[in-house]
Amino acid sequence: MSQTVETLINQWLEHLSHQGKSHYTTTAYERGLRHLIQWSEQTYEEDFDVVAIAPRDFEQWKTYQIRTQRSAPATINQRLVAVSSFFDWCVEAQIIASHPVRFTQAFRLEKHKPRSIPASQLNRLLRAVHTGGNWRDIAIIEVLAGTGVRVSELLALYIGDIIDLDKRSAHLIVRQGKQGNYRTVPLTKTVRQTITPYLEQHPQRDHPDPPLWMGPRGRLTQSSSVLRLLDKYCIQAKIEKITPHQLRHTFATRYLQKNPGDLRGLAALLGHSDLNSVMVYTEPSLDDLTQRMETLDDGSP
């Protein structure tokens, strides 16, 4: 790969970062683009050229992924989104005149309902963390399960982002969610009752500016810290591993069970501006459809 292409990639990644894309997203996008570059250089036996690549190259690259690599449709779609983003930027930066990926079709995929945690497993997890008696850990997991915030949003909280904790109107503020969105999320009684004792032992509880979540070595900043915390209590609860994202999905599922049809409310709580993003929680699972199909054979009208 030429130094020029490497420079363009770095400039594009910086552009994505300025747009508010997460580190996870930019990493996935870079991986998708480099997959195309590697294929191109192996196919043509020459350095990748942004200007020379043509629409037919993308069709051949897609076919290579399908037939040779047997990549999953979702993986191919993700790579197409990545390279499309790169060439969007190249057009805007006037590096190329036209968009070569425009007519390459992505796969149409079935919508899959995000995997939530059964109530029995969630209860076992919460019981394990409460038994441990660490109020910081209790508060972290109760906030994730009781508000649906993303782990990045959780770790970005400051003490001053917890408002009116002693009142029924208590809420937390997500100051910069996905794509820079600002929102407030009400706190249930259970969540309030777990944050209060944690804050009482926080060394800087009387000031709004310190980070909310602290550990022995200072502020918690890495999602891996929360993953390790969850792994620890899942082992103690004798259940399968649970991720922060599954707790977010579980919150969404429980909310709709209690408030059927309130997609606007759920979208506001989760920080989605598009209702289509939460429609997935209304999609029947394969188990649901299987059960409904079985009723066709039960003899009832």
Sequence and secondary structure as in RCSB ss.txt:
>XXXX:A:sequence
MSQTVETLINQWLEHLSHQGKSHYTTTAYERGLRHLIQWSEQTYEEDFDVVAIAPRDFEQWKTYQIRTQRSAPAT
INQRLVAVSSFFDWCVEAQIIASHPVRFTQAFRLEKHKPRSIPASQLNRLLRAVHTGGNWRDIAIIEVLAGTGVR
VSELLALYIGDIIDLDKRSAHLIVRQGKQGNYRTVPLTKTVRQTITPYLEQHPQRDHPDPPLWMGPRGRLTQSSS
VLRLLDKYCIQAKIEKITPHQLRHTFATRYLQKNPGDLRGLAALLGHSDLNSVMVYTEPSLDDLTQRMETLDDGS
P
>XXXX:A:secstr
  HHHHHHHHHHHHHHHHTT  HHHHHHHHHHHHHHHHHHHHHHSS   TTT  HHHHHHHHHIIIIIS   HHH
HHHHHHHHHHHHHHHHHTTSSSS TTTT               HHHHHHHHHHHHHHT HHHHHHHHHHHHH   
HHHHHT BGGGEE TTSTT EEEESS GGG  EEEE  HHHHHHHHHHHHT TTTT SSSBS EETTEE   HHH
HHHHHHHHHHHHT     HHHHHHHHHHHHHHHSTT HHHHHHHHT S THHHHGGGS  HHHHHHHHHGGGS  
 
